[in-house]
Amino acid sequence: MSCSRVAHAVDGSVVSRYRFPVDHVLACLGDAVADPLPLADEQTLDALSEPQLHAMLQSRVLACLARARAHYPEMRMPAVSCRLRGRTAGTAEPARQRLRFNWQLLCENRHHFLSQTVPHEVAHWVVMEVVERARGQRVKPHGPEWQQVMTNLYGVAPEVTHRMDVSRASPMPWAYGCDCETPHYLSHRRHANALRGQRYRCRQCGKALKGPLSDS
């Protein structure tokens, strides 16, 4: 499978997008950058109570899924959990058929979380449910398929990592790297062990973690 890469602007920023062949499962999304889903302004979101914010999160996830199911009506619907902790804002877990979100980060970054994190994770779900099922194999987590969904289905710049303050959300402040795209975060105790020579390995790629990484 080959695809051509072009550039488009979303809210003034240039993003990468890929044009897939007409027989590809994502070809039905077209070539145009999608309009982002409407969202209340920051002041309105900041005024929401926690139950209202939870309902807003659920509504946002359902809106993202509905847009995808307009193209892929057979796509399964995931459960939604707010029990994710640490520095990660959200995860898509097809094996457990759920999306998990970090409630602490949502409460502290409401507009960014709802406008960026939610479509980010739903886009992962779409790729896993639609692309990987059609091809019968895994694809890169933030590869061209995910970028295409972010841009052409949700109209959101495909940023791989978030820039939210995680100081209150994370008990594991030390970032380490491996051959995967996503950093690993260690607690103070494990970081101290690593400095003393203890080796930790990534469960996905099997490589030893290296770090700590610079924040810059």
C-alpha positions as CSV (number, residue, x, y, z in Angstrom):
1,M,0.0,0.0,0.0
2,S,1.4,3.4,-1.0
3,C,0.1,6.9,-0.2
4,S,1.1,10.4,-1.2
5,R,1.8,13.0,1.4
6,V,0.4,16.6,1.1
7,A,0.1,19.6,3.5
8,H,-3.0,21.3,4.7
9,A,-3.7,24.0,7.2
10,V,-5.9,23.5,10.3
11,D,-6.5,26.6,12.4
12,G,-3.5,28.2,10.9
13,S,-1.0,25.4,11.4
14,V,0.3,23.2,8.7
15,V,-0.3,19.5,9.3
16,S,0.8,16.3,7.5
17,R,-1.9,14.4,5.6
18,Y,-1.7,11.3,3.4
19,R,-3.8,10.6,0.3
20,F,-4.6,6.9,0.1
21,P,-5.5,4.8,-3.0
22,V,-9.2,4.7,-3.9
23,D,-9.5,1.1,-2.7
24,H,-8.1,1.9,0.8
25,V,-10.6,1.8,3.7
26,L,-9.8,5.5,4.5
27,A,-10.3,6.8,1.0
28,C,-14.0,7.5,1.7
29,L,-12.9,10.3,4.1
30,G,-12.0,12.4,1.0
31,D,-9.1,14.9,0.5
32,A,-10.5,17.9,2.4
33,V,-9.6,18.8,6.0
34,A,-12.7,18.3,8.1
35,D,-14.5,20.9,10.1
36,P,-13.7,20.4,13.9
37,L,-16.7,19.4,16.0
38,P,-18.2,22.4,17.7
39,L,-17.2,23.0,21.4
40,A,-18.2,25.5,24.0
41,D,-15.7,28.3,24.9
42,E,-13.2,28.0,27.7
43,Q,-15.2,30.1,30.1
44,T,-18.3,28.0,29.7
45,L,-16.3,24.8,30.2
46,D,-14.5,26.1,33.3
47,A,-17.9,26.8,34.9
48,L,-19.1,23.2,34.6
49,S,-19.5,21.1,37.7
50,E,-17.7,17.8,37.8
51,P,-20.9,15.8,36.9
52,Q,-21.5,18.2,34.0
53,L,-17.9,17.9,32.9
54,H,-18.2,14.1,32.9
55,A,-21.4,14.3,30.8
56,M,-19.6,16.7,28.4
57,L,-16.8,14.2,28.0
58,Q,-19.2,11.4,27.3
59,S,-21.0,13.6,24.8
60,R,-17.8,14.5,23.1
61,V,-16.7,10.9,22.7
62,L,-20.1,10.0,21.3
63,A,-20.0,12.8,18.8
64,C,-16.5,11.7,17.6
65,L,-17.7,8.1,17.3
66,A,-20.9,9.1,15.5
67,R,-18.8,11.0,12.9
68,A,-16.8,7.9,12.3
69,R,-19.8,5.5,12.2
70,A,-21.3,7.7,9.5
71,H,-18.5,6.2,7.3
72,Y,-18.0,2.9,9.1
73,P,-21.4,1.8,10.6
74,E,-20.1,-1.6,11.7
75,M,-17.5,-0.1,13.9
76,R,-17.8,-1.2,17.5
77,M,-18.6,1.3,20.3
78,P,-16.1,1.4,23.2
79,A,-16.8,1.9,26.9
80,V,-15.5,5.1,28.4
81,S,-13.5,5.2,31.7
82,C,-12.0,8.2,33.5
83,R,-9.7,6.1,35.8
84,L,-6.5,6.6,33.9
85,R,-3.7,8.1,36.1
86,G,-0.3,9.5,35.7
87,R,1.0,11.6,32.8
88,T,-0.9,9.9,30.0
89,A,-4.0,11.9,28.9
90,G,-5.9,9.0,27.3
91,T,-5.5,5.5,25.8
92,A,-7.5,3.3,23.4
93,E,-7.7,-0.3,24.4
94,P,-9.4,-2.5,21.8
95,A,-8.7,-5.7,23.7
96,R,-10.9,-4.4,26.5
97,Q,-13.1,-2.4,24.1
98,R,-12.7,0.8,26.0
99,L,-11.2,4.3,25.9
100,R,-9.6,5.5,29.1
101,F,-9.1,9.2,30.0
102,N,-7.2,11.0,32.8
103,W,-9.8,12.8,34.9
104,Q,-7.2,15.0,36.7
105,L,-5.9,16.3,33.4
106,L,-9.4,16.8,32.0
107,C,-10.4,18.9,35.0
108,E,-7.3,21.1,34.7
109,N,-7.2,21.4,30.9
110,R,-10.9,21.3,29.8
111,H,-10.9,22.9,26.4
112,H,-7.6,21.4,25.2
113,F,-8.6,18.0,26.5
114,L,-12.0,18.0,24.8
115,S,-10.8,19.5,21.6
116,Q,-7.5,17.6,21.2
117,T,-7.2,14.6,23.5
118,V,-10.7,13.1,22.9
119,P,-10.4,13.0,19.1
120,H,-6.8,11.8,19.4
121,E,-7.9,8.7,21.3
122,V,-11.0,8.1,19.2
123,A,-8.8,8.3,16.1
124,H,-6.7,5.5,17.6
125,W,-9.9,3.5,18.1
126,V,-11.0,4.1,14.5
127,V,-7.7,3.0,13.1
128,M,-7.7,-0.1,15.3
129,E,-11.3,-1.0,14.6
130,V,-11.4,-0.1,10.9
131,V,-7.9,-0.2,9.3
132,E,-6.3,-2.9,11.4
133,R,-9.3,-5.2,11.1
134,A,-9.4,-4.7,7.3
135,R,-5.7,-5.4,6.9
136,G,-5.5,-8.1,9.6
137,Q,-2.3,-6.5,11.0
138,R,-1.1,-3.7,13.2
139,V,-0.1,-0.3,11.9
140,K,2.1,2.4,13.5
141,P,0.2,4.1,16.4
142,H,0.8,7.6,15.0
143,G,1.4,6.7,11.4
144,P,-0.3,7.9,8.2
145,E,-3.6,6.2,9.0
146,W,-4.0,7.9,12.3
147,Q,-2.9,11.2,10.9
148,Q,-5.5,10.9,8.1
149,V,-8.3,10.2,10.6
150,M,-7.2,13.2,12.7
151,T,-7.1,15.6,9.8
152,N,-9.8,14.3,7.4
153,L,-12.4,13.1,9.9
154,Y,-11.9,15.4,12.9
155,G,-10.1,18.5,11.5
156,V,-7.5,18.3,14.3
157,A,-3.7,18.7,13.9
158,P,-2.2,15.3,14.5
159,E,0.0,16.1,17.4
160,V,1.5,13.0,19.0
161,T,2.1,14.3,22.5
162,H,0.3,16.8,24.7
163,R,1.8,19.8,26.5
164,M,-0.4,19.8,29.6
165,D,1.0,20.3,33.1
166,V,1.1,16.9,34.7
167,S,2.7,17.9,38.0
168,R,-0.4,17.1,40.1
169,A,-1.5,14.2,38.0
170,S,1.7,12.1,37.9
171,P,3.4,10.2,40.7
172,M,6.0,9.2,38.1
173,P,7.9,12.3,36.9
174,W,11.0,10.8,35.3
175,A,10.8,10.2,31.5
176,Y,12.8,7.5,29.9
177,G,13.0,6.4,26.2
178,C,13.3,3.3,24.1
179,D,12.7,2.4,20.5
180,C,9.0,3.2,20.7
181,E,7.5,6.6,20.1
182,T,5.9,7.0,23.6
183,P,8.1,7.8,26.6
184,H,8.0,5.8,29.7
185,Y,7.7,7.4,33.1
186,L,9.3,6.1,36.3
187,S,8.7,6.9,39.9
188,H,11.4,8.5,42.1
189,R,12.2,5.1,43.5
190,R,12.6,3.4,40.1
191,H,14.6,6.4,38.8
192,A,17.0,6.1,41.8
193,N,17.3,2.3,41.1
194,A,18.1,3.1,37.4
195,L,20.9,5.5,38.5
196,R,22.3,2.7,40.6
197,G,22.4,0.4,37.6
198,Q,19.0,-1.3,37.6
199,R,17.8,-1.9,34.1
200,Y,14.1,-1.5,33.0
201,R,12.8,-2.7,29.7
202,C,9.9,-1.7,27.5
203,R,7.3,-4.4,27.3
204,Q,6.6,-3.6,23.7
205,C,9.9,-3.4,22.0
206,G,12.0,-5.2,24.6
207,K,14.8,-2.6,24.6
208,A,16.3,-1.2,27.8
209,L,15.0,2.2,28.9
210,K,17.4,5.1,28.5
211,G,17.2,8.3,30.4
212,P,16.2,10.4,32.1
213,L,15.1,12.4,29.0
214,S,15.4,16.2,28.9
215,D,12.3,18.2,29.2
216,S,13.5,20.6,26.6
